[in-house]
Amino acid sequence: MARIFKAVVILAVLGFVGLTGYAYLADLTPATTEMRKPVTLNDGP
C-alpha cells in the first residue's frame, strides 16, 4: 500500500512540475486582430 501511495505522490509532483513548465515555456498568447464595426446611434426621441 505504501508503494502505491508513494507512486501517486510522485506522479502528482511530476504532473505539477510539467504543468508549471508548460505554462512558463509555452506560447499561450492569443492572436490579436483589430476589428471595426460601424455603430448607428439614435439622435434623441
CNS distance restraints for C-alpha pairs under 8 A (distance, minus, plus):
assign (resid   1 and name CA) (resid   5 and name CA) 6.37 0.50 0.50
assign (resid   2 and name CA) (resid   6 and name CA) 6.04 0.50 0.50
assign (resid   3 and name CA) (resid   7 and name CA) 6.07 0.50 0.50
assign (resid   4 and name CA) (resid   8 and name CA) 6.16 0.50 0.50
assign (resid   5 and name CA) (resid   9 and name CA) 6.23 0.50 0.50
assign (resid   6 and name CA) (resid  10 and name CA) 6.15 0.50 0.50
assign (resid   7 and name CA) (resid  11 and name CA) 6.10 0.50 0.50
assign (resid   8 and name CA) (resid  12 and name CA) 6.09 0.50 0.50
assign (resid   9 and name CA) (resid  13 and name CA) 6.19 0.50 0.50
assign (resid  10 and name CA) (resid  14 and name CA) 6.13 0.50 0.50
assign (resid  11 and name CA) (resid  15 and name CA) 5.97 0.50 0.50
assign (resid  12 and name CA) (resid  16 and name CA) 6.15 0.50 0.50
assign (resid  13 and name CA) (resid  17 and name CA) 6.18 0.50 0.50
assign (resid  14 and name CA) (resid  18 and name CA) 6.03 0.50 0.50
assign (resid  15 and name CA) (resid  19 and name CA) 6.04 0.50 0.50
assign (resid  16 and name CA) (resid  20 and name CA) 6.07 0.50 0.50
assign (resid  17 and name CA) (resid  21 and name CA) 6.10 0.50 0.50
assign (resid  18 and name CA) (resid  22 and name CA) 6.10 0.50 0.50
assign (resid  19 and name CA) (resid  23 and name CA) 6.15 0.50 0.50
assign (resid  20 and name CA) (resid  24 and name CA) 6.33 0.50 0.50
assign (resid  21 and name CA) (resid  25 and name CA) 5.94 0.50 0.50
assign (resid  22 and name CA) (resid  26 and name CA) 5.33 0.50 0.50
assign (resid  23 and name CA) (resid  28 and name CA) 7.71 0.50 0.50
